[in-house]
């Protein structure tokens, strides 16, 4: 009986952790600023959070709540990675990151 109790407790713990992990992803999607994320914050995000940020930025830009194509998201990630890596003003929102920011302090 003791082994069953322990197994049950472990199963409940795993279920709770899975629910929290799923909930955290949903919280990230809701709280994420999308295109208003600064380059400073964007470059410090992990790959999954960058994908959430860029997806939200595309939705904001297009005014469409449908999920953008993966190739569109991938392309924008590459562009924003490049632009934010070279942006002089790290507070520039990713929606405004541009080549001129490399040379001018906007």
N, C-alpha and C positions, 0 to 999 in steps of 0.2 A: 504494500500500500504506500509506503514511503517513496518508493521509486516512481509510482504513478503520480503522486503529488508533485514531486520534483519535475517530472516530465511535463505535467500540466502547467506548472508555474513557468517553466522555460518556454512552452508554447505560447502562453499568454504574454510573456515578456517580448518574444519575437513579434507577435501580432501588434503589440503596442508600438514597438520600434518601427515596424513597417508603416503603421498608420501615421506616426509622427513624421517619418521621412516623406511620405506622400503629402502630408499636410504642409510640411516645410516648403516643398516645391510649389504648392499652390499659394502659400503665403508669399514666396519670392515673386511669383507671377503678378500678384496683386500689388505688392509694395514696390516692385521694380519701376524705375522712372522712365524706362525706354529711352527715347530720344533726348530726354532732359538729363540723362546721366552724364556727368562730366568725364572728360578724358582721363582725369586722375583716378576716378573711381572705376572706370571701364578697364583700364590696363591692369588693375589689381584684382579683377574678377577671374574666377576659374572658367574653364571652357563651357561648362553647362550654363553658368550664370550669364556669360557673354551671349550665348545662343538665345536665352530668354530675353535679354536686353535688346538684342538686335531684332528679334521677332516682334517684340512690343513696339519698337521704334518704327518698323515697317508698317505695322498695323496703324500706328498713329499717323504716319505720313500719308498712307493711302486712304485712311478713314474706313477701312474694311476690317471686320473682325475675323474673317476667314484666315486660316493658317497659310502664310506665304509658302511658296515652293521652297524645298530644301536648298536648291541651287541658288535661289535669290538670297536666302539667309546666309549661305556660305560665302557668296560673293561680297555681300555687305560686310560680313565679319572681316574678310581680308582687307577691304577698303578702310574700315574704321580702325583696325589694328595698325595699318600702315600710317594713316593720318594721325592717330592719337600718339603713336610712338614718336612722331616728328613734330607734333604741335607744340609751339612755344608757350601758349597759354593753356595750362593743364586744366583750368576751370571751364574751358570751352565745352558746351554740351555736344555730345556726339552727333546730334542732328545738324550742328553748325561746323563740324570739323571740316576743314578744307585745306587745299594746298597753300593758299595765301598765309595761313596760320603758321606755316613752317618758317616764313620769312618775316612776318609782321606780328607784333604782339597785339592781338585783337582784344 
